[in-house]
């Protein structure tokens, strides 16, 4: 886990107003939240997606759980099909 992730987890906790509030909002235990902030635990894909939805996109799932980056699909401009 790098410094950016540590900062993002603390920012997420700040967004919800504390570790207990964060845990309740994301349906996890407070020790899990503490583990993210202290860099002892990784956030799961499911919880990262939950966090993105709970924050209306302020925190992106792929930033909270980097393993999700492989599922990002670049937006491409589609051309009309020729018939």
C-alpha positions in Angstrom: 0.0 0.0 0.0 1.4 3.4 -0.9 1.1 6.8 0.7 -1.7 7.9 -1.7 -3.8 5.0 -0.5 -3.2 5.8 3.1 -4.3 9.4 2.5 -7.4 8.3 0.6 -8.5 5.9 3.4 -8.1 8.7 6.0 -10.0 11.0 3.7 -12.7 8.5 3.4 -12.9 8.3 7.2 -13.0 12.1 7.4 -15.8 12.1 4.8 -18.0 9.9 7.0 -16.9 11.7 10.3 -15.0 8.9 11.9 -14.0 5.2 11.8 -17.3 3.9 13.4 -19.4 6.0 11.0 -17.3 4.7 8.0 -17.7 1.1 9.2 -21.5 1.5 9.5 -21.8 3.2 6.1 -19.8 0.5 4.4 -21.2 -2.5 6.4 -17.8 -3.5 7.8 -16.3 -3.6 11.2 -14.4 -0.6 12.8 -11.2 -2.7 13.0 -11.3 -3.2 9.2 -11.5 0.6 8.8 -8.6 1.0 11.2 -6.6 -1.6 9.2 -7.0 0.4 6.0 -5.9 3.6 7.6 -2.9 2.0 9.3 -2.1 0.1 6.0 -2.5 -3.3 7.6 -5.4 -4.4 5.5 -6.6 -4.0 2.0 -10.1 -2.9 1.1 -12.0 -5.6 -0.8 -13.5 -5.0 -4.3 -17.1 -5.2 -2.9 -16.4 -2.6 -0.2 -14.6 -0.3 -2.6 -17.7 -0.3 -4.9 -19.9 0.2 -1.9 -17.8 3.2 -0.8 -18.0 4.7 -4.3 -21.8 4.5 -4.2 -22.1 5.7 -0.6 -20.0 8.8 -1.5 -21.8 9.5 -4.8 -18.5 8.9 -6.6 -16.3 11.3 -4.6 -14.1 8.2 -3.8 -13.5 5.9 -6.8 -13.6 2.2 -6.2 -10.5 1.7 -8.3 -8.5 4.2 -6.2 -9.6 2.4 -3.0 -8.9 -1.1 -4.4 -6.3 -0.9 -7.1 -7.1 -4.5 -8.3 -10.3 -3.0 -9.8 -8.2 -0.9 -12.3 -7.9 -3.8 -14.7 -11.7 -3.7 -15.1 -11.8 -0.1 -16.3 -12.9 0.2 -19.8 -11.7 3.2 -21.8 -14.4 5.2 -23.4 -14.0 5.0 -27.1 -16.0 6.8 -29.8 -18.0 4.3 -31.7 -18.3 4.6 -35.4 -21.6 3.7 -37.2 -21.7 0.3 -38.7 -21.6 0.1 -42.5 -24.2 -2.0 -44.1 
